Amino acid sequence: MPASAAPLPEQGVSLATVTVSGKAPGSTTEGTDSYTTASSSSSTRLNLAPQETPQALTVMTRQRLEDLGTTRLSDMLEAAPGIIVTRDGLGAESDGYWSRGFEIQNYEIDGVPTAAGLNQYTQHMAMYDRVEIVRGATGLISGMGNPSATINLIRKRPTARPQTQLNVDAGSWGRRGAGLDISRPLNQDGSARARLVADYQSGDAWLERYHQDSRLLYGIAEVDLDDRTLWTVGFSYLRNDVDAPMRSGLPSRFPDGSATRLPRALNGSPNWSYNNHEQSGFFTSIERELSGGWTGKVEYAYGQDRYDSVYTYLNGTLQADGSGTSLLPVRFQGQPRQHNLDMYLTGPLKLFGREHELIAGLTLSRFEDKGPTSGSWLYDYSGSAAGRIDNLFTYDGSNPVPDFATSGRFSTREHQYAGYLTGRFRISEPLRLILGSRQIYWGRDTASTPDTGEATTTRARENGAFIPYVGAVYDMTPQWALYASYTKIFNPQASWVRDENNATLAPMEGRGLEVGIKGRHLDGKLNSSLALFNLKQDNLAVWQAQFPGSNVYKAEQNTTSQGLEMELSGELAPGWQVSAGYASTLTTNAEGQRINTMLPRNSVKLFSSYRLGGALQGLTLGGGVNWQSEVGDATVRQASYAVVNLMARYDIDRHWSASVHLNNALDRKYFSYAGYYSHYGTPRNLMVGVKYRF
């Protein structure tokens, strides 16, 4: 397969060229030093330049991830334009990722849809080249049509030339880490290549008694079976262990309505709570270049997770003397696993004197989860002396451990079989039309089997759901293009989304419209976009619970989300990179009232870095700000706030470099989730690192 070499940095210390072999979904960003990409296939499966993609697209490149200085998915998404992250806890899978007023539910790895539960919370950025985020519904290729966004994680791939990177890091709260990234050709002509990534992170946090360890091992190999056929095989393993995770926030108001102003370090979880995950995956694919410019690919992926989590929610009403609250424990155990088979053909089609592009594919997916039911929510413990917190102000986590007796077992089985067909037609020289459709056959079976009594089962089916897609791009000039897109929204509810009668809500249905303009500047080194969107949806699940643990929802009808997004990413001048975005979203119900008021209406994400020259050659300085408008309701409201982040990196020579990241540099005190139970955002913290490359 042909290899493509990434360019060297234009100034500063010369580093080894990263030459990636084979074919990737879109453009590899490793080694480009850029905050943008040349192409992406995340929107329609067609490999398109950002200017040719009829939806808002954000790409968090490898360089952007390095400058961000984190290995966590949630931290990366906090920096992504148009994405809002809510955190009502820490280390307990209580983060929410939102776009255009709705929660993100579609996830992909290398373009293959995957279950959110297997990838949402435990993903490790060290194994990925980049993250592509398509805002708006992408039901054409990604599971169901969801109006928020699709997150596509693109794996690192072997390089044609040998390269090795070692890194060590240390920072605030005793955090420390080490990593290895090695890639080598396995034979003399380079037709077989492999890459191995290992990473270890350990440390505490600003919360008392909190500790987290994570371990990653990722491997991938590519073999050119001949000059037209590429075989890829790989695996991943991730273990994540958290002590004293915080599932819910702290009370923000006393009964008289005054603010509690609890310290940021206070942890409302007991010493015996934990959250443990062990996740592994395997994938393999065959890609073949056929005659006439056509390409076919078949990929199989398997993922599994073993989780065992003991969480507690704070129950009750905090009084001025520290009394009034208790622990509401729950235990979750399970072994989810997923099989994915994805296959497609893509190539050119000549029609009416013009060349067009077609892609047709099938996606087959089976998901299951099973495990014991550990006594459900332990309200008896919460109401007893053992579960009571005498004084939350001085809480040390010393409550006795409850009895998590197994009361039965549960199982969930879900399948989705889908076929899609998409064409990109050149109607005229400046006008291209994208037409596509996806046919979905989906089903879910659940069973809850108590130790005594009869099992309770549910069965849901959607046979032949049709999701159309229409997109158009009109080139006004070589630099500017207008675009528009339409797609249907259709998404069955999660099995645990139920109303007050314990009935599963009807599928979400609606449509999404988007129009905008995109720019390509400086020979594609800089990309810009402006998007206007209007989404209409029925059966939106809106949480109605008055305290954590009840999980009662209602189906909101005629919800509307409309807004504007602007983004600029790439190179402004040699050595000067920028990632800037603004988003404004208004989400309302049928009466015109705002819903999801815990989300800001306006947000700004800005980050820029500059590589200096002359006497300061080798030094890169960067900084940025994340700003959002006020959030909350009549009971709890948080004013607008901004968080400033700074970084510096110095390339000592062609092998050694050192970096420093100062996050929340001004130590802004804010809530990452504002409600009756609120959770503080991350305080100021420092991380330093050293890398050695050869």
Sequence and secondary structure as in RCSB ss.txt:
>XXXX:A:sequence
MPASAAPLPEQGVSLATVTVSGKAPGSTTEGTDSYTTASSSSSTRLNLAPQETPQALTVMTRQRLEDLGTTRLSD
MLEAAPGIIVTRDGLGAESDGYWSRGFEIQNYEIDGVPTAAGLNQYTQHMAMYDRVEIVRGATGLISGMGNPSAT
INLIRKRPTARPQTQLNVDAGSWGRRGAGLDISRPLNQDGSARARLVADYQSGDAWLERYHQDSRLLYGIAEVDL
DDRTLWTVGFSYLRNDVDAPMRSGLPSRFPDGSATRLPRALNGSPNWSYNNHEQSGFFTSIERELSGGWTGKVEY
AYGQDRYDSVYTYLNGTLQADGSGTSLLPVRFQGQPRQHNLDMYLTGPLKLFGREHELIAGLTLSRFEDKGPTSG
SWLYDYSGSAAGRIDNLFTYDGSNPVPDFATSGRFSTREHQYAGYLTGRFRISEPLRLILGSRQIYWGRDTASTP
DTGEATTTRARENGAFIPYVGAVYDMTPQWALYASYTKIFNPQASWVRDENNATLAPMEGRGLEVGIKGRHLDGK
LNSSLALFNLKQDNLAVWQAQFPGSNVYKAEQNTTSQGLEMELSGELAPGWQVSAGYASTLTTNAEGQRINTMLP
RNSVKLFSSYRLGGALQGLTLGGGVNWQSEVGDATVRQASYAVVNLMARYDIDRHWSASVHLNNALDRKYFSYAG
YYSHYGTPRNLMVGVKYRF
>XXXX:A:secstr
   EE    SSSS     EE S  SS   TTS  SS S B TTTSS B GGG SS EEEE HHHHHHHT  BHHH
HHHTSTT EEEESSBSSS EEEEETTEE  EEEETTEEE HHHHTTT BGGGEEEEEEEES  TTTSSSB SSEE
EEEEE   BSS EEEEEEEEEGGGEEEEEEEEEEESSTTSSEEEEEEEEEEEEE SSTT EEEEEEEEEEEEEEE
ETTEEEEEEEEEEEEEEES B S EE B TTS B    TT   S TT EEEEEEEEEEEEEEEE GGG EEEEEE
EEEEEEEEEEEEEEEE   TTS SEEEEEEEEEE  EEEEEEEEEEEEEEETTEEEEEEEEEEEEEEEEEEEE S
SS HHHHTSTTTEES GGG  S          EEEEEEEEEEEEEEEEEEESSSSEEEEEEEEEEEEEEEEEEEE
SSS  EEEEEEEEEEEEEEEEEEEESSSSEEEEEEEEEEEE   TT B TTS B   EEEEEEEEEEEEEEGGGT
EEEEEEEEEEEEESEEEE  SSTT  BEEEE SEEEEEEEEEEEEEEETTEEEEEEEEEEEEE TTS B  TTS 
SEEEEEEEEEE  GGGTTEEEEEEEEEE  EE SSSEE  EEEEEEEEEEE SSSEEEEEEEESTT    EEE S
SEEEE    EEEEEEEEE 
